């Protein structure tokens, strides 16, 4: 059942969102709902969860190893279909003590972050904005080569509820085309900037027409040193999707991308969670 929000909540959403990494209103639960038309090529099997690396790699980054993620479930809790309305979700129904890390936009292209992910083998899902990454598509390819998936985050980060239906569709479709060409696989998932318009029929139609088979929101967002929670108890829950951004010192008050990400991992470790690969819990369309 879709949740509704008051005027104050909606105002907070529009001021926050991707622009500041703030929290998104809770999305509808991830039910067994539709999936990929044009993203049929995105339905190939995803890499299984990667074991946690040796403790030495973690100490290099000033960290203690997280618990290893469990094996990817054979029966995927999120099942997407090839046609029809796409589901909207901000968490995955699972009892596994795991969360999923998603990183948006793509402005910061710090080579040390590629080194960090290579060392730690932490799975991430990348929601890239075409006009933000087009100056260096290649930066994200080593991250993709580690098994991390590229997904759609629009062409130029427009606030989708404020644009025409034609513009809205081009924001999704043009990014889908460019990211497919650059990364060799059609993005399976879509995230609207700021989470704006996620539950509207018009955006759902645009996403269906352009190829992604689900709209993915989030339950927590990473700030510079700490996380912002939607839940009143300010605690992670199994299956939560966590939002972060490709950002650097300019936006992080002097901190680097790797320092911010290390803080994110510490927040997850403090609550005893592992990081799993989001795509390992999603069954992509088969036809």
C-alpha positions as CSV (number, residue, x, y, z in Angstrom):
1,X,0.0,0.0,0.0
2,X,1.5,3.4,-0.9
3,X,2.1,5.7,2.0
4,X,1.1,9.4,1.9
5,X,2.9,12.3,3.5
6,X,1.9,15.7,4.8
7,X,2.9,19.0,3.4
8,X,5.7,19.5,5.9
9,X,7.2,16.1,5.1
10,X,7.1,16.8,1.4
11,X,8.7,20.2,1.8
12,X,11.5,18.6,3.8
13,X,12.0,16.1,1.0
14,X,12.4,18.7,-1.7
15,X,14.8,20.8,0.2
16,X,16.9,17.8,1.2
17,X,17.2,14.8,-1.1
18,X,20.3,14.3,-3.3
19,X,21.3,17.9,-2.9
20,X,22.3,17.3,0.7
21,X,22.1,13.6,1.1
22,X,19.1,13.9,3.4
23,X,16.4,11.4,4.0
24,X,13.7,10.3,1.7
25,X,10.1,9.6,2.9
26,X,9.5,5.8,3.3
27,X,8.6,4.1,0.0
28,X,6.1,1.4,-0.6
29,X,7.3,-2.1,0.5
30,X,9.2,-4.1,-2.1
31,X,6.4,-6.4,-3.3
32,X,6.5,-8.8,-6.2
33,X,5.8,-6.3,-8.9
34,X,6.8,-5.6,-12.5
35,X,10.1,-5.4,-14.2
36,X,12.2,-4.8,-17.3
37,X,11.0,-4.3,-20.8
38,X,14.0,-2.5,-22.4
39,X,16.2,-3.6,-19.5
40,X,15.9,-7.3,-20.4
41,X,19.6,-7.4,-20.9
42,X,20.0,-6.3,-17.3
43,X,18.4,-9.5,-16.2
44,X,21.6,-11.6,-16.2
45,X,22.7,-13.1,-13.0
46,X,24.4,-10.8,-10.5
47,X,27.7,-11.7,-8.8
48,X,27.3,-13.4,-5.5
49,X,28.2,-11.8,-2.3
50,X,31.9,-11.3,-1.9
51,X,33.6,-12.6,1.3
52,X,35.1,-10.0,3.6
53,X,38.8,-9.4,2.9
54,X,41.7,-10.0,5.3
55,X,41.9,-7.8,8.3
56,X,45.0,-6.1,7.0
57,X,43.1,-4.4,4.2
58,X,40.7,-2.9,6.7
59,X,43.4,-1.6,9.0
60,X,45.0,0.2,6.0
61,X,41.9,2.4,6.0
62,X,41.7,2.7,9.8
63,X,38.8,0.3,10.0
64,X,37.9,-3.0,11.6
65,X,36.4,-5.6,9.3
66,X,32.6,-5.8,9.1
67,X,30.9,-9.2,9.5
68,X,30.8,-11.2,6.2
69,X,27.6,-11.0,4.3
70,X,25.6,-14.2,4.1
71,X,25.3,-16.1,0.8
72,X,22.9,-14.5,-1.6
73,X,19.4,-16.0,-1.1
74,X,18.4,-18.5,-3.7
75,X,14.8,-17.2,-3.5
76,X,15.1,-13.5,-4.1
77,X,12.8,-11.5,-1.9
78,X,12.3,-8.8,-4.6
79,X,10.9,-10.2,-7.8
80,X,10.7,-7.9,-10.8
81,X,8.6,-8.5,-13.9
82,X,9.2,-7.5,-17.5
83,X,6.0,-5.3,-18.0
84,X,3.5,-3.2,-16.2
85,X,3.9,-0.7,-13.3
86,X,7.2,-0.7,-11.5
87,X,7.5,-1.2,-7.7
88,X,8.9,1.5,-5.4
89,X,10.9,0.4,-2.4
90,X,13.3,1.7,0.2
91,X,14.1,-1.5,1.9
92,X,14.3,-5.2,1.1
93,X,12.2,-7.8,3.0
94,X,14.8,-10.0,4.6
95,X,15.8,-11.4,8.0
96,X,19.5,-11.3,7.1
97,X,21.3,-8.7,9.2
98,X,22.4,-6.8,6.2
99,X,22.1,-3.3,4.7
100,X,22.7,-2.2,1.1
101,X,24.9,0.8,0.2
102,X,23.9,2.9,-2.8
103,X,25.9,5.9,-4.0
104,X,24.4,8.6,-6.2
105,X,25.3,11.3,-8.7
106,X,29.0,10.8,-9.6
107,X,30.6,14.3,-9.1
108,X,33.6,13.1,-7.1
109,X,35.9,10.8,-9.0
110,X,38.6,10.1,-6.3
111,X,41.0,7.3,-7.4
112,X,41.6,6.5,-3.7
113,X,37.9,5.5,-3.4
114,X,38.4,2.9,-6.2
115,X,41.4,1.6,-4.3
116,X,39.4,1.5,-1.1
117,X,36.5,-0.5,-2.7
118,X,39.1,-2.8,-4.4
119,X,40.7,-3.5,-1.0
120,X,37.6,-3.9,1.1
121,X,35.4,-5.6,-1.5
122,X,32.4,-3.7,-0.1
123,X,29.5,-4.1,-2.6
124,X,27.9,-0.8,-3.7
125,X,25.2,0.1,-6.2
126,X,25.8,3.2,-8.3
127,X,23.0,5.5,-9.4
128,X,24.7,7.8,-11.9
129,X,23.5,11.1,-13.4
130,X,24.6,11.3,-17.1
131,X,25.6,14.9,-17.2
132,X,27.6,14.6,-14.0
133,X,29.6,11.6,-15.1
134,X,29.9,12.1,-18.8
135,X,33.3,13.9,-18.4
136,X,34.8,10.7,-17.1
137,X,32.6,7.6,-17.7
138,X,35.8,5.6,-17.3
139,X,36.2,6.3,-13.6
140,X,33.3,4.1,-12.7
141,X,34.3,1.1,-14.9
142,X,36.9,-0.3,-12.4
143,X,34.1,-0.2,-9.7
144,X,31.8,-1.9,-12.1
145,X,34.4,-4.6,-12.9
146,X,34.4,-5.5,-9.2
147,X,30.7,-6.6,-9.6
148,X,29.1,-3.3,-8.7
149,X,26.1,-2.3,-10.8
150,X,25.4,0.9,-12.6
151,X,21.8,2.3,-12.3
152,X,19.9,5.3,-13.6
153,X,19.7,8.6,-11.8
154,X,18.5,10.8,-14.6
155,X,20.2,13.0,-17.3
156,X,20.8,16.2,-15.4
157,X,19.3,15.7,-11.9
158,X,16.1,17.5,-12.5
159,X,13.3,17.8,-9.9
160,X,11.0,15.5,-11.8
161,X,7.6,16.6,-10.3
162,X,8.4,20.2,-11.6
163,X,9.0,19.3,-15.3
164,X,6.7,18.4,-18.2
165,X,5.9,14.8,-18.9
166,X,8.1,15.0,-22.0
167,X,11.0,16.3,-20.1
168,X,10.5,13.7,-17.4
169,X,10.6,10.9,-19.9
170,X,13.8,12.3,-21.5
171,X,15.4,12.5,-18.1
172,X,15.0,8.8,-17.7
173,X,15.3,7.6,-21.3
174,X,18.3,9.7,-22.3
175,X,20.3,8.6,-19.2
176,X,19.2,5.0,-19.8
177,X,20.6,5.1,-23.4
178,X,23.9,6.7,-22.4
179,X,24.6,4.5,-19.4
180,X,23.7,1.3,-21.4
181,X,26.2,2.4,-24.1
182,X,28.9,3.2,-21.7
183,X,28.6,0.3,-19.3
184,X,27.3,-2.5,-21.6
185,X,24.2,-3.3,-19.6
186,X,20.9,-1.5,-19.3
187,X,20.3,-0.1,-15.8
188,X,17.7,-2.3,-14.0
189,X,16.9,0.3,-11.3
190,X,16.0,4.0,-11.2
191,X,16.3,6.6,-8.5
192,X,14.7,10.0,-8.9
193,X,16.7,13.0,-7.6
194,X,15.5,13.9,-4.1
195,X,13.1,10.9,-4.3
196,X,10.8,13.4,-5.9
197,X,7.8,12.1,-7.8
198,X,8.6,8.5,-6.9
199,X,5.0,7.5,-6.3
200,X,3.4,9.5,-9.1
201,X,1.7,7.7,-12.0
202,X,3.5,9.9,-14.6
203,X,7.0,9.0,-13.4
204,X,6.1,5.3,-13.1
205,X,5.0,5.4,-16.7
206,X,8.2,7.1,-17.8
207,X,10.3,4.6,-16.0
208,X,8.3,1.7,-17.6
209,X,8.8,3.3,-21.1
210,X,12.5,3.8,-20.7
211,X,13.5,0.4,-19.3
212,X,14.3,0.3,-15.6
213,X,12.1,-2.1,-13.7
214,X,12.0,-0.6,-10.2
215,X,12.3,2.8,-8.4
216,X,14.6,2.6,-5.5
217,X,14.6,5.0,-2.5
218,X,16.3,4.7,0.8
219,X,15.9,4.4,4.6
220,X,19.1,6.1,5.8
221,X,21.4,8.7,4.3
222,X,25.0,9.3,5.1
223,X,26.1,12.8,6.1
224,X,29.7,13.8,6.6
225,X,30.2,12.0,10.0
226,X,26.9,10.4,10.7
227,X,23.7,8.9,9.3
228,X,20.3,10.5,9.0
229,X,17.5,8.0,9.8
230,X,13.9,7.9,8.8
231,X,13.0,5.6,11.7
232,X,12.3,7.3,15.0
233,X,14.6,4.9,16.9
234,X,17.5,5.9,14.7
235,X,18.6,2.3,14.1
236,X,19.3,0.2,11.1
237,X,16.9,-2.6,10.2
238,X,17.6,-5.7,8.2
239,X,17.3,-4.9,4.5
240,X,17.6,-1.2,4.8
241,X,18.9,0.7,1.8
242,X,21.5,3.4,2.7
243,X,22.1,6.5,0.5
244,X,25.5,8.1,0.1
245,X,27.0,10.3,-2.7
246,X,30.1,10.5,-4.8
247,X,31.4,13.7,-3.1
248,X,34.7,15.2,-2.1
249,X,36.2,18.0,0.1
250,X,34.2,20.8,-1.5
251,X,30.9,19.3,-0.3
252,X,32.2,17.4,2.7
253,X,33.7,20.4,4.6
254,X,37.3,19.3,3.7
255,X,36.8,15.5,4.1
256,X,37.6,13.1,1.3
257,X,35.3,10.6,-0.2
258,X,37.2,7.8,1.5
259,X,37.0,9.5,4.9
260,X,33.2,9.9,4.5
261,X,32.8,6.2,3.4
262,X,35.0,5.0,6.3
263,X,32.6,6.9,8.7
264,X,29.6,5.2,6.9
265,X,31.2,1.7,7.5
266,X,31.8,2.5,11.1
267,X,28.2,3.4,11.6
268,X,27.1,0.1,10.1
269,X,29.7,-1.8,12.1
270,X,28.6,-0.2,15.4
271,X,25.2,-1.8,14.9
272,X,26.5,-5.2,13.9
273,X,25.4,-5.2,10.3
274,X,27.1,-6.6,7.2
275,X,26.9,-5.0,3.8
276,X,25.3,-7.1,1.1
277,X,24.9,-6.6,-2.7
278,X,21.5,-5.1,-3.4
279,X,21.2,-6.9,-6.7
280,X,21.8,-10.3,-5.0
281,X,18.4,-9.9,-3.4
282,X,16.6,-8.9,-6.6
283,X,15.3,-11.3,-9.2
284,X,15.5,-9.5,-12.5
285,X,12.9,-10.2,-15.2
286,X,13.4,-13.3,-17.3
287,X,11.4,-12.4,-20.3
